[in-house]
């Protein structure tokens, strides 16, 4: 268990989160997204913070409880297992403990349970599965070491932002630059939104007609046959 983890600037993380996962993902060069398999237990959830990581054995959440000891206000607990598992690593009781420590939410690359209670207490959780089967507490793992989820590496202290689109991890040293890129992207999107609302087409705004020409896309009229309104069959 690593105890002295430097964390990303939480004020910058909070500001980045205001742009949402999708915009931040694009601003980060379309990287850092933990994949479509992690979904919020409660639609409409949003969370941001700095990662405390826990590596557990399948069906064993001992290290989740160990990680809770290392959590600080504004952290997000990120849990994964050494091999695939859908057993519930987080439920109402551990969520109650995490909330008491000021944890902003949890990302679980395995299962969660007590979904109704998690929703009622409005503790935001993203998970790969919902499963009634719980866990034992018997096997040592690791806390605050780099982990991999969805092909992305999350180091302790990295920024985590999560919403209905999923979960994004941003390396601590890239938060400021990603924030600036997100601001610029949001400004461009606002201008594009106004043009679309005014009736312009994406084909013209994005210059896609030229690409259609390069690809050889042709506009042709539908064939006309017997029974057409103009009465000229076959013309």
DAMO-V64455 format. One record per residue. RES is the residue in one letter. OMEGA is omega in radians with two decimals (NA if undefined). Layout:
# DAMO-V64455
RES&OMEGA ; RES&OMEGA
This chain:
# DAMO-V64455
X&3.13 ; X&-2.99 ; X&-3.00 ; X&-3.04 ; X&3.01 ; X&-3.06 ; X&3.04 ; X&3.10 ; X&-3.02 ; X&3.09 ; X&3.10 ; X&3.11 ; X&3.13 ; X&3.13 ; X&3.10 ; X&-3.10 ; X&-3.11 ; X&3.12 ; X&3.10 ; X&-3.07 ; X&-3.05 ; X&3.13 ; X&3.13 ; X&3.10 ; X&3.09 ; X&-3.13 ; X&3.13 ; X&-3.12 ; X&3.12 ; X&3.07 ; X&3.07 ; X&-3.12 ; X&-3.05 ; X&2.99 ; X&-3.07 ; X&-3.10 ; X&3.12 ; X&-3.07 ; X&3.13 ; X&3.05 ; X&-3.12 ; X&3.10 ; X&-3.11 ; X&3.14 ; X&2.99 ; X&3.10 ; X&3.06 ; X&3.13 ; X&-3.12 ; X&-2.95 ; X&2.78 ; X&-3.02 ; X&3.08 ; X&3.08 ; X&-3.07 ; X&2.95 ; X&3.12 ; X&3.10 ; X&-3.06 ; X&-3.09 ; X&3.11 ; X&-3.04 ; X&3.00 ; X&3.11 ; X&3.08 ; X&-3.12 ; X&3.13 ; X&3.12 ; X&-3.08 ; X&-3.08 ; X&3.07 ; X&3.06 ; X&-3.13 ; X&3.07 ; X&2.94 ; X&3.13 ; X&3.13 ; X&-3.02 ; X&3.00 ; X&-3.10 ; X&-3.07 ; X&2.98 ; X&-2.99 ; X&3.14 ; X&3.03 ; X&3.11 ; X&-3.04 ; X&3.12 ; X&-3.11 ; X&3.05 ; X&-3.05 ; X&-3.03 ; X&3.13 ; X&3.08 ; X&3.09 ; X&3.11 ; X&-3.13 ; X&3.12 ; X&3.14 ; X&3.14 ; X&3.08 ; X&-3.13 ; X&-3.03 ; X&-3.13 ; X&-3.13 ; X&3.04 ; X&-2.98 ; X&3.10 ; X&3.14 ; X&-3.09 ; X&2.97 ; X&3.05 ; X&-3.05 ; X&-3.02 ; X&-3.14 ; X&3.14 ; X&3.11 ; X&3.10 ; X&-3.11 ; X&-3.14 ; X&3.10 ; X&3.03 ; X&-3.02 ; X&-3.14 ; X&2.98 ; X&-3.08 ; X&3.09 ; X&-3.10 ; X&2.92 ; X&-3.02 ; X&3.14 ; X&-3.10 ; X&-3.11 ; X&-3.01 ; X&2.94 ; X&3.13 ; X&-2.94 ; X&-2.94 ; X&3.14 ; X&3.04 ; X&-3.12 ; X&3.10 ; X&3.11 ; X&2.96 ; X&3.09 ; X&3.10 ; X&3.13 ; X&3.07 ; X&3.11 ; X&-3.14 ; X&-3.14 ; X&3.11 ; X&3.08 ; X&3.09 ; X&3.08 ; X&-3.10 ; X&3.09 ; X&3.07 ; X&3.04 ; X&2.97 ; X&-3.04 ; X&3.07 ; X&-3.09 ; X&3.14 ; X&3.13 ; X&-3.02 ; X&3.11 ; X&3.04 ; X&3.13 ; X&3.11 ; X&-3.04 ; X&-3.10 ; X&-3.10 ; X&-3.04 ; X&-3.08 ; X&3.14 ; X&3.10 ; X&3.11 ; X&3.14 ; X&3.12 ; X&3.12 ; X&3.09 ; X&-3.12 ; X&3.13 ; X&3.14 ; X&3.10 ; X&3.11 ; X&-3.13 ; X&3.11 ; X&3.12 ; X&3.12 ; X&3.13 ; X&3.13 ; X&-3.14 ; X&3.10 ; X&3.13 ; X&3.12 ; X&3.06 ; X&3.09 ; X&3.14 ; X&3.06 ; X&3.10 ; X&-3.12 ; X&-3.12 ; X&-3.07 ; X&3.11 ; X&-3.06 ; X&3.13 ; X&3.09 ; X&3.12 ; X&3.08 ; X&3.10 ; X&-3.13 ; X&-3.13 ; X&3.11 ; X&3.12 ; X&-3.10 ; X&3.02 ; X&-3.13 ; X&3.10 ; X&3.09 ; X&3.10 ; X&3.12 ; X&-3.09 ; X&-3.11 ; X&3.11 ; X&3.10 ; X&-3.03 ; X&-3.06 ; X&3.04 ; X&-3.13 ; X&-3.08 ; X&3.03 ; X&-3.12 ; X&NA
